[in-house]
């Protein structure tokens, strides 16, 4: 085991995936020069035929990846900007996600899409501060949101091995996070949640960049409530049973996610809990989300609409007191 940064596991994951899968290649904008710091030394190791700089045409390189996947390749797309899926949505949803079903399984579409700086990086304004996964989940796209360096590498390698499209969201605010990571290759199966902190009084289900906030809130409230923090890690498939088991134990739950309140992922998870654990609950299910508003470039305004440790603390106190 070694102490590694989140970014380091992204670099290692790319190298290990491309070494394992000879039919894989990486495509994106300015990746040969490692503009985002994640694709270092890939050209030197795998050559320009497998590390492709694309024109600024999201429809174009999504379509290229779909065709290559149908031909037996295993494409990996890297986004520079977290909202690129909006621009490639037709190819991503109508083709990549549906063609395996439309052809009755005659073709597979093993595309992995990595989303650099997901969420709100800080002062990046409306067009660069989204977490786009609620809409993609609605369309049935497999999605993982690793909150630690350890989770990132294991989930990414599992994503590349999938025969369906998988979105891998890298939350901007945890890219500097460090954790112990095995030296040998390993995988974390999609659909396997992780209990980041065990507790008896309240379950906090936290996604992506909100996991460190939830853990900090749990420590802050340790004299008031024993909080269990559950990180789904994988949103589709979702490990419902780990969440339900935690709620059966604690009888109170807060769901935290940095997507909009309306039609956001927190609302879906809260509904599942209310449906399955209704008779276990001693208080209503609480949600902590970003506001239904565009993210401002102004740091104070941005901070006002995003979830943080304080909003989590208030939500926990609401259902405990």
C-alpha positions in Angstrom: 0.0 0.0 0.0 1.1 3.5 -0.7 -0.2 7.0 0.0 -1.3 8.4 -3.3 -3.2 11.4 -4.6 -6.5 11.2 -6.5 -4.7 12.6 -9.6 -2.0 10.0 -9.3 -4.5 7.2 -9.4 -6.2 8.6 -12.5 -2.8 8.6 -14.3 -2.1 5.1 -13.1 -5.6 3.9 -14.0 -5.2 5.1 -17.6 -1.9 3.4 -18.0 -3.1 0.1 -16.4 -6.3 0.0 -18.4 -4.6 0.7 -21.7 -1.9 -1.9 -21.0 -4.6 -4.5 -20.0 -6.9 -3.9 -23.0 -5.1 -3.8 -26.3 -8.3 -2.7 -28.0 -8.6 0.4 -25.9 -7.7 4.0 -26.9 -8.1 7.4 -25.3 -9.7 10.4 -27.1 -10.3 13.9 -26.0 -9.2 17.5 -26.4 -5.5 18.3 -25.8 -4.9 15.0 -24.0 -1.5 14.4 -25.8 -0.2 17.4 -24.0 -1.9 16.4 -20.7 -3.5 19.8 -20.4 -5.6 18.6 -17.4 -2.6 16.7 -15.8 -4.3 13.3 -16.1 -2.8 11.8 -19.3 0.9 12.2 -18.7 3.3 9.9 -20.6 0.5 8.1 -22.4 1.7 9.1 -25.9 5.2 8.0 -25.0 4.0 4.6 -23.8 1.1 3.8 -26.2 1.7 6.0 -29.3 -0.4 8.6 -31.1 -2.6 5.9 -32.7 -4.1 5.1 -29.2 -3.9 8.6 -27.7 -6.0 10.9 -29.9 -6.5 14.6 -29.8 -9.9 15.4 -31.2 -11.3 18.6 -32.8 -13.7 20.6 -30.7 -16.7 18.6 -31.8 -18.3 16.6 -29.1 -20.9 15.1 -31.4 -18.0 14.0 -33.6 -15.8 12.2 -31.1 -18.7 10.7 -29.3 -19.9 9.3 -32.6 -16.4 8.1 -33.4 -16.2 6.3 -30.1 -19.6 4.6 -30.7 -18.6 3.3 -34.1 -15.2 2.1 -32.7 -17.0 0.3 -29.9 -19.3 -1.4 -32.3 -16.2 -2.5 -34.2 -14.8 -4.2 -31.1 -12.7 -1.4 -29.7 -12.9 -0.2 -26.1 -12.8 3.7 -26.3 -12.1 6.0 -23.3 -13.3 9.6 -23.7 -11.9 12.2 -21.4 -13.8 15.5 -20.9 -12.1 18.7 -20.2 -15.3 20.3 -19.0 -18.0 18.8 -16.9 -20.9 19.7 -19.2 -19.6 18.1 -22.4 -22.3 15.4 -22.1 -24.9 18.1 -23.0 -23.2 18.6 -26.4 -22.8 14.9 -27.1 -26.1 13.8 -25.7 -27.6 12.5 -28.9 -24.7 10.2 -29.6 -24.4 9.3 -25.9 -28.0 8.5 -25.2 -29.7 7.6 -28.5 -26.7 5.5 -29.7 -24.2 4.5 -27.1 -26.8 3.7 -24.4 -29.4 2.1 -26.6 -27.7 0.3 -29.4 -27.0 -2.9 -27.4 -30.7 -3.2 -26.7 -31.8 -2.1 -30.2 -29.6 -4.8 -31.8 -30.8 -7.5 -29.3 -27.3 -7.8 -28.0 -25.5 -8.2 -31.3 -23.2 -5.4 -30.4 -21.7 -4.1 -27.2 -20.8 -0.5 -26.6 -17.9 -0.6 -24.0 -17.3 3.2 -23.8 -15.9 4.8 -20.6 -16.3 8.5 -20.2 -14.3 10.3 -17.6 -15.5 13.7 -16.4 -12.7 16.0 -15.3 -13.5 18.5 -12.6 -17.1 17.5 -12.0 -19.2 19.7 -9.8 -18.3 23.3 -8.9 -14.5 23.9 -9.1 -14.8 27.3 -7.6 -15.6 30.5 -9.5 -16.2 28.6 -12.7 -19.7 30.0 -13.3 -22.8 28.6 -14.8 -21.5 26.6 -17.7 -18.6 24.8 -15.9 -20.1 24.0 -12.5 -22.6 21.2 -13.1 -22.8 17.6 -11.9 -24.6 16.2 -15.0 -25.3 12.7 -13.7 -29.0 13.0 -12.7 -30.0 13.3 -16.4 -27.7 10.5 -17.4 -29.1 8.2 -14.7 -32.6 9.0 -16.0 -31.4 7.7 -19.4 -30.0 4.5 -17.9 -26.3 5.3 -18.2 -24.1 3.5 -15.7 -22.5 6.1 -13.5 -19.8 6.1 -10.7 -18.7 9.0 -8.5 -15.5 8.1 -6.6 -14.8 10.3 -3.5 -11.4 9.0 -2.7 -8.2 8.0 -4.5 -8.7 4.4 -3.6 -12.2 4.3 -4.9 -11.3 6.2 -8.1 -8.8 3.7 -9.3 -10.8 0.6 -8.5 -14.0 1.9 -10.0 -12.3 3.3 -13.1 -10.7 -0.1 -13.9 -14.1 -1.8 -13.4 -15.7 0.8 -15.7 -13.3 0.2 -18.5 -14.0 -3.6 -18.3 -17.7 -3.1 -18.6 -19.4 -3.8 -21.9 -21.8 -0.9 -21.5 -21.2 2.9 -21.5 -20.0 4.1 -18.0 -19.6 7.6 -16.9 -16.8 8.2 -14.3 -17.2 11.6 -12.5 -14.1 13.0 -10.8 -15.4 15.7 -8.3 -13.2 18.8 -8.6 -13.0 19.4 -4.8 -11.6 16.0 -4.0 -8.9 15.8 -6.7 -6.3 16.7 -4.1 -7.4 14.0 -1.7 -4.9 11.3 -0.7 -5.5 7.7 0.5 -3.8 4.4 0.9 -3.9 2.6 -2.5 -2.6 -1.0 -3.2 0.5 -1.2 -5.4 -1.0 -4.1 -7.4 -4.0 -3.7 -9.7 -7.4 -4.1 -8.1 -11.1 -3.4 -9.0 -14.1 -2.3 -7.1 -17.3 -3.7 -8.6 -19.9 -1.3 -9.8 -23.0 -1.3 -7.5 -21.0 -1.7 -4.3 -21.4 1.1 -1.7 -18.9 1.8 1.1 -19.6 2.7 4.7 -17.0 5.4 5.3 -17.9 5.9 9.0 -20.0 3.6 11.2 -22.6 5.0 13.6 -25.8 4.2 15.4 -28.0 7.3 15.5 -28.2 8.9 12.0 -27.3 7.7 8.4 -25.9 10.3 6.1 -25.8 9.1 2.5 -23.3 11.4 0.7 -22.2 11.4 -2.9 -18.9 12.5 -4.4 -17.5 15.8 -3.1 -20.1 15.8 -0.3 -18.5 12.8 1.4 -15.7 14.7 3.1 -18.2 17.3 4.2 -20.4 14.6 5.8 -17.4 13.0 7.5 -16.4 16.4 8.9 -19.9 17.1 10.0 -20.0 13.7 11.7 -16.9 14.6 13.7 -18.3 18.0 14.6 -21.5 16.4 15.9 -19.9 13.5 17.7 -21.0 14.7 21.1 -24.6 15.0 19.9 -25.1 12.0 17.5 -23.3 9.0 16.3 -23.4 9.4 12.5 -22.9 6.7 9.9 -21.7 7.9 6.5 -22.5 5.8 3.5 -20.9 6.5 0.2 -22.8 4.9 -2.7 -19.8 5.3 -5.0 -21.9 3.8 -7.8 -25.2 5.5 -8.6 -26.2 3.1 -11.4 -26.2 0.3 -10.4 -27.0 1.5 -6.9 -26.3 -0.6 -3.9 -29.7 -0.1 -2.2 -29.2 -2.9 0.4 -26.2 -1.2 2.1 -28.2 2.0 2.4 -31.4 0.3 3.6 -29.5 -1.8 6.1 -27.9 1.4 7.5 -31.3 3.1 7.8 -32.7 0.0 9.6 -30.0 0.4 12.2 -30.1 4.2 12.7 -33.8 5.0 11.9 -32.9 8.5 10.7 -31.4 9.6 7.4 -30.0 12.6 5.6 -29.2 12.4 1.8 -26.6 14.8 0.6 -25.7 15.6 -3.0 -24.4 18.5 -5.0 -27.0 18.4 -7.7 -30.2 20.5 -8.0 -33.0 19.7 -5.6 -35.6 19.3 -8.3 -35.1 15.9 -10.0 -31.7 15.5 -8.4 -30.1 12.2 -7.3 -30.8 12.9 -3.6 -34.5 13.0 -4.3 -34.4 9.6 -6.0 -32.4 8.0 -3.1 -34.7 9.6 -0.6 -37.8 8.2 -2.4 -36.3 4.7 -2.4 -35.6 4.9 1.3 -39.1 6.2 2.1 -40.6 3.4 0.1 -38.5 0.6 1.5 -37.7 1.8 5.1 -40.9 3.7 5.9 -41.7 1.7 9.1 -38.0 2.0 10.2 -38.0 5.8 10.1 -38.3 7.8 13.3 -38.1 11.1 11.4 -38.7 12.3 7.8 -36.0 11.8 5.3 -34.0 15.0 4.9 -32.2 16.2 1.8 -29.2 18.5 1.5 -28.7 19.6 -2.1 -27.6 22.6 -4.2 -30.3 25.2 -4.9 -32.3 25.2 -8.1 -30.3 28.0 -9.5 -27.3 28.6 -11.8 -24.0 28.6 -10.1 -22.5 32.1 -9.9 -18.9 33.0 -10.7 -19.0 35.0 -7.4 -17.5 32.9 -4.6 -19.9 34.1 -1.9 -23.0 33.5 -4.2 -21.6 30.1 -5.2 -21.1 29.1 -1.6 -24.6 30.2 -0.7 -26.3 27.7 -3.1 -24.0 24.7 -2.6 -24.3 22.1 0.2 -21.6 22.3 2.8 -20.7 21.0 6.3 -23.0 23.6 8.0 -26.1 22.6 6.0 -25.5 19.0 6.7 -25.1 19.7 10.5 -28.4 21.7 10.4 -30.2 18.8 8.6 -28.9 16.2 11.2 -30.0 18.4 14.1 -33.4 18.8 12.5 -34.1 15.1 12.7 -32.3 14.3 16.0 -33.6 17.1 18.2 
